Amino acid sequence: MSPYKPAPDRYTSMQYRRCGRSGLLLPALSLGLWQNFGEDRPLVGQRSILRRAFDLGITHFDLANNYGPPYGSAESNLGAILRSDFATLRDQLIISTKAGWDMWPGPYGDHGSRKYLLASLDQSLGRLGLDYVDIFYHHRFDPDTPLEETLGALDAAVRQGKALYVGISSYSDKRTAEAIEILRGLGTPLLIHQPSYSMFNRWIEDRLLDVVGEAGVGCIGFSPLAQGLLTDRYLDGIPAGSRASRPSSLSAGMLSEANLARVRALGAIATERGQKVSQLALAWASERAALPNSTTTSPLSPTCTSRPKNSNGSTSTPSTATSTFGAGRPRVERTPGRPDRIRHGRLPLPRTVHCRRPAS
């Protein structure tokens, strides 16, 4: 590929939202590297996605230690592309990674111990070729490790200069509230929580959004497309090579007729808006940030050829998308049972949780 020259207008169309009460601004859409960045995908396609995202003002690339396949390969591939294409742009990027799920064999390669988290961060930095990450997350709550130990490791990462901010992912509202207090006492405030969130997975609306909103913690939802269910990809069956056709985070059982009927109903609304279902789903997740302090992580398609319309009419292309829910927006009371309003009429959206709710 030819040498990369970023689009000069990349910051003019993207909305940037303050993350909680911090000074950090995140794009309304971030790029998650959970899918499409392992050794099973050509590096040239990965480079195209990253270039396209940055040209659209997506400055936040989100990873975890075990993204691949195989584990670690997404970080290694991003590291190679950072060196070849973004070497002079590090200060214009937000790079985040996580640890908390299984990564290497034995008792020290999983969960939430200080030993695992700090060793994993060192390995991640090596694969990325970076001195620090901007955000280091604990990827899931570990009931067998004292929360003080887990969060003390995040605090240590900041004090060692290996991370600028810390976050948590997939914690329940109760554990999130505890984490906020512990980190506040350590002097390293919790910057952000990353839960799953989509039209089909709305568990965070019950209490978690209130917890982070009251504490001034940011919220960045992952899987706003419900692992691909909120697209037109599966309306006529399961295509060969698709996520649902192989063991993955989208099970064939999720493609029930009831769920597909909901997707078709959303498709009719999307058509009225001149959008695809995926674009509607991303716009919905972004607009839900009546939800305070929020953004979204989302996936970009490997082809990167289209610029879907955002809710504000501007264009961007999501692959693994993360949405940042609107920081600084006025708080909105959510009335139980009230249908959600989508520009052309009302639609009672399903509250089905498609993945496991965090343990309390």
C-alpha positions in Angstrom: 0.0 0.0 0.0 1.1 3.6 -0.6 2.3 5.7 2.3 -0.5 6.8 4.6 -1.5 10.5 4.5 -4.4 11.1 6.9 -7.4 13.1 5.7 -6.9 16.8 6.5 -10.6 17.2 7.4 -10.7 14.2 9.8 -11.7 16.2 12.8 -14.5 18.3 11.2 -17.3 15.7 11.0 -16.8 13.5 14.1 -18.4 14.5 17.4 -16.1 14.3 20.4 -17.6 13.8 23.8 -16.1 14.4 27.2 -15.6 11.1 29.1 -17.2 11.6 32.5 -15.8 14.5 34.5 -12.3 14.0 33.0 -10.5 16.2 30.5 -10.5 13.4 28.0 -12.6 13.6 24.8 -13.5 10.4 23.0 -15.1 10.2 19.5 -18.8 9.3 19.4 -17.7 6.1 17.6 -14.6 4.2 18.5 -13.1 1.2 16.7 -12.9 -2.1 18.6 -10.5 -4.8 17.4 -12.3 -7.8 18.9 -13.1 -9.1 15.4 -11.3 -8.9 12.0 -7.8 -8.2 13.4 -6.4 -11.7 14.1 -4.1 -13.8 12.0 -7.1 -15.1 10.2 -7.5 -11.8 8.3 -5.0 -10.3 5.8 -3.0 -7.4 7.3 -3.8 -5.3 4.3 -7.5 -5.3 5.1 -6.8 -4.4 8.7 -4.6 -1.5 7.6 -7.4 -0.3 5.4 -9.9 -0.4 8.3 -7.6 1.6 10.6 -6.8 4.2 8.0 -10.4 4.6 7.1 -11.4 4.9 10.7 -8.8 7.6 11.4 -9.7 9.5 8.3 -13.3 9.7 9.7 -12.1 11.1 13.0 -12.1 7.8 14.9 -9.2 8.4 17.2 -9.8 5.6 19.7 -8.7 2.0 19.0 -9.9 -0.5 21.6 -8.3 -3.9 22.3 -7.9 -6.6 24.8 -5.0 -9.0 25.5 -6.8 -12.0 24.1 -8.3 -10.5 20.9 -7.3 -12.5 17.8 -7.2 -15.3 16.9 -4.8 -16.4 18.2 -4.7 -14.5 21.5 -2.5 -11.4 21.4 -2.5 -11.2 17.6 -4.8 -8.2 17.4 -2.4 -6.2 19.6 0.6 -7.5 17.5 -1.1 -6.5 14.2 -2.1 -3.1 15.5 1.5 -2.6 16.7 2.8 -3.3 13.3 0.4 -0.9 11.7 1.1 1.8 14.3 4.8 1.6 13.4 4.2 1.6 9.6 1.3 4.1 9.3 0.8 6.0 12.6 4.3 6.4 14.0 4.1 10.2 14.0 0.4 10.3 15.1 0.7 8.6 18.6 -0.4 11.8 20.4 -3.5 12.0 18.2 -4.6 8.5 19.2 -6.3 6.8 22.2 -5.2 3.2 22.6 -6.9 1.1 25.2 -6.5 -2.6 26.2 -7.8 -5.0 28.8 -7.0 -8.0 30.8 -9.3 -10.3 32.8 -10.2 -13.3 30.7 -8.0 -16.3 30.0 -4.7 -15.4 28.2 -2.0 -18.0 29.0 -2.0 -21.5 30.7 -1.6 -22.0 34.4 -3.0 -20.2 37.4 -1.5 -16.7 36.6 -3.0 -16.1 33.2 -6.6 -15.3 34.0 -9.0 -13.4 36.3 -8.0 -10.4 38.4 -4.8 -10.9 40.5 -2.2 -8.2 40.6 0.3 -10.6 39.2 -1.8 -11.4 36.2 -3.0 -7.9 35.4 0.5 -6.2 35.6 2.2 -9.1 33.7 -0.5 -8.9 31.0 -0.1 -5.2 30.6 3.7 -5.6 30.1 3.0 -8.2 27.4 0.4 -6.0 25.7 2.8 -3.0 25.6 5.4 -5.3 24.1 3.1 -6.5 21.3 1.9 -3.0 20.6 5.4 -1.5 20.7 4.2 1.3 23.0 5.5 2.7 26.3 2.0 3.2 27.6 -1.7 2.7 26.8 -4.1 5.5 27.3 -6.7 3.3 29.1 -6.1 0.0 30.8 -9.3 -2.0 31.8 -10.1 -4.9 34.0 -12.1 -6.9 31.5 -14.6 -8.6 34.0 -15.3 -8.8 37.7 -13.4 -11.6 39.5 -15.3 -12.8 42.5 -12.3 -14.8 43.8 -9.9 -11.9 44.0 -10.4 -9.0 46.5 -11.5 -5.9 44.5 -8.9 -3.9 46.4 -6.2 -6.1 44.8 -7.6 -5.9 41.3 -8.1 -2.1 41.4 -4.8 -1.7 43.2 -3.1 -3.2 40.1 -4.8 -0.7 37.9 -3.7 2.1 40.2 -0.1 0.7 40.0 -0.2 0.7 36.2 -0.9 4.4 36.2 1.7 5.2 38.9 4.3 3.2 36.8 3.6 5.3 33.8 2.2 2.3 31.8 -1.4 3.7 31.6 -2.8 7.1 31.7 -6.4 6.2 32.8 -8.1 3.1 34.1 -11.5 1.5 33.3 -13.6 -1.6 34.0 -15.7 -3.7 31.7 -18.9 -5.8 32.3 -19.1 -5.0 36.0 -22.6 -5.0 37.6 -23.9 -1.7 39.0 -23.1 -2.9 42.6 -19.5 -3.8 41.8 -19.1 -0.6 39.7 -20.1 1.5 42.7 -17.6 -0.3 44.9 -14.9 0.1 42.2 -15.6 3.9 42.0 -15.1 4.3 45.8 -12.0 2.1 46.0 -10.2 3.9 43.1 -11.2 7.3 44.4 -9.5 6.4 47.7 -6.4 5.3 45.8 -6.2 8.6 44.0 -6.7 7.1 40.5 -10.3 7.9 39.6 -12.3 5.4 37.5 -12.4 7.0 34.0 -14.8 4.7 32.2 -17.0 1.6 32.2 -17.4 -0.6 29.1 -20.6 -2.7 29.1 -22.4 -4.5 26.3 -25.3 -2.4 25.0 -27.6 -2.5 22.0 -31.3 -2.3 21.1 -31.5 -6.0 22.0 -29.3 -5.8 25.2 -30.4 -3.0 27.5 -29.4 -4.3 30.9 -27.4 -1.1 31.8 -30.5 1.0 31.8 -31.8 -0.7 35.0 -29.2 0.8 37.3 -25.7 1.0 35.9 -26.2 4.2 34.0 -27.4 5.9 37.1 -24.3 4.7 39.0 -21.8 6.0 36.5 -23.8 9.2 35.8 -23.9 10.2 39.4 -20.2 9.5 39.9 -19.1 11.3 36.7 -17.7 8.1 35.1 -17.8 7.7 31.4 -19.6 4.8 29.7 -18.6 3.2 26.4 -20.9 0.5 25.1 -19.6 -2.4 23.0 -21.4 -4.6 20.5 -24.1 -2.0 19.5 -24.8 -4.3 16.5 -25.5 -7.3 18.8 -22.6 -9.2 17.2 -24.1 -8.7 13.8 -27.7 -9.5 14.5 -28.7 -5.9 14.1 -27.7 -5.9 10.4 -29.3 -7.3 7.2 -26.6 -10.0 7.0 -28.7 -12.9 8.4 -32.2 -12.1 7.1 -32.0 -14.7 4.4 -30.0 -17.4 6.3 -26.4 -17.7 7.6 -23.9 -16.8 4.9 -20.8 -19.0 4.6 -17.8 -17.4 6.4 -20.0 -15.2 8.6 -19.6 -15.0 12.3 -22.7 -17.1 13.0 -21.3 -19.9 10.6 -18.4 -20.7 12.9 -17.9 -21.0 16.7 -18.0 -17.4 17.8 -19.7 -14.8 20.0 -22.8 -14.9 17.8 -24.6 -18.2 18.3 -27.0 -19.6 15.6 -29.6 -19.7 18.4 -29.7 -16.0 18.5 -31.0 -16.0 14.9 -34.5 -17.0 15.9 -37.5 -16.1 13.8 -38.6 -13.8 16.6 -35.4 -11.9 16.6 -35.2 -11.7 12.8 -38.8 -10.4 12.8 -37.6 -7.6 15.0 -34.7 -6.9 12.7 -37.0 -6.7 9.7 -39.3 -4.3 11.6 -36.3 -2.1 12.4 -35.3 -2.4 8.7 -38.6 -0.7 7.7 -37.8 2.2 10.0 -34.3 2.4 8.8 -35.5 2.5 5.1 -37.7 5.5 6.0 -34.6 7.2 7.4 -32.5 6.4 4.3 -30.3 4.0 6.4 -29.4 0.4 6.8 -30.4 -1.5 10.0 -26.8 -1.3 11.2 -26.7 2.5 10.8 -30.0 2.8 12.6 -28.7 0.6 15.5 -25.5 2.7 15.8 -27.5 6.0 15.7 -29.8 4.6 18.3 -27.0 3.6 20.6 -25.4 7.0 20.2 -28.6 8.9 20.7 -29.4 6.9 23.9 -26.9 9.1 25.6 -29.5 11.0 27.1 -27.3 8.5 28.8 -24.7 10.8 30.3 -21.0 10.6 29.7 -21.3 8.0 27.0 -19.8 6.8 23.7 -19.9 3.6 21.6 -17.4 1.0 20.4 -18.3 -0.5 17.0 -16.9 -2.7 14.2 -15.9 -1.4 10.8 -16.7 -3.7 7.9 -13.6 -5.3 6.4 -14.4 -3.6 3.0 -14.6 -0.1 4.5 -16.3 1.2 1.4 -19.3 3.0 2.8 -19.8 6.1 5.0 -23.0 5.4 6.9 -25.0 8.4 8.1 -24.7 9.2 11.8 -27.8 10.5 13.7 -26.7 14.0 13.1 -26.6 13.5 9.3 -22.8 13.3 9.1 -21.1 10.2 7.8 -18.8 7.7 9.4 -17.9 4.0 8.9 -18.2 1.8 12.0 -16.2 -2.3 12.1 -16.2 -3.2 15.7 -17.9 -0.2 17.0 -17.9 1.3 20.4 -20.3 4.1 21.1 -19.5 6.8 23.5 -22.8 7.9 25.1 -23.2 11.6 25.2 -21.3 13.2 28.0 -22.6 16.5 29.2 -26.1 16.0 27.9 -29.0 16.6 30.3 -30.2 13.6 32.3 -33.4 12.1 31.0 -35.8 10.2 33.2 -36.6 6.8 31.8 -40.2 5.8 32.3 -40.8 2.1 32.7 -42.7 0.6 29.8 -42.6 3.7 27.7 -41.9 3.0 24.0 -38.7 4.5 22.6 -39.2 7.2 20.1 -37.3 6.8 16.8 -37.7 9.8 14.4 -40.5 8.4 12.2 -42.9 7.0 14.8 -42.7 4.8 17.9 -41.3 1.3 18.2 -41.5 -0.9 21.3 -37.9 -2.2 21.2 -37.1 -5.6 22.7 -35.3 -5.7 26.0 -33.8 -9.1 25.4 -30.4 -9.6 26.9 -28.4 -11.6 24.3 -25.4 -12.2 26.5 -24.7 -13.1 30.1 -25.5 -10.4 32.6 -22.5 -9.5 34.9 -22.6 -11.3 38.2 -23.4 -9.1 41.2 
